[in-house]
Amino acid sequence: MSWVVGHWRCPSHCTAPHVPTVRPHYDQLTWHSPRRGEPGGRVVRWTCECDEVVYEMITLGGLRFIRRTALWAGQTVIHESDRWSLHAANDVWVALLFGHVR
């Protein structure tokens, strides 16, 4: 059994949207190692944890960014995007959910 949220089809046990396969001409985000000594921020949006890669929208100090957490070769790898204003970050988040950026 599955249910539809917006344009996403999710298994019934999922609590957040899945990130689709990227589109043929997607934009590449710049990913950085997490900034040392910086507070963790507050998670305001996230993707489903049943995927190998989970994305979170983080708000911190008036800016937002995307945190990517992946399990690669048995290790957890975390990267963060650039920081943006609220509106710019929301645009990037929507593009991520539609496969236009990665």
Number of C-alpha atoms within 10 A of each C-alpha: 6 10 12 11 10 7 9 15 13 17 14 10 11 15 13 15 20 22 18 12 12 16 12 8 9 13 14 9 14 10 15 13 11 13 10 6 6 8 9 11 14 13 15 10 15 19 19 18 15 13 12 10 18 18 24 19 22 20 21 14 8 9 16 24 24 25 22 20 17 17 13 10 7 7 8 10 13 17 16 21 18 14 16 16 12 13 11 13 21 16 10 19 22 12 16 21 20 17 18 19 17 19
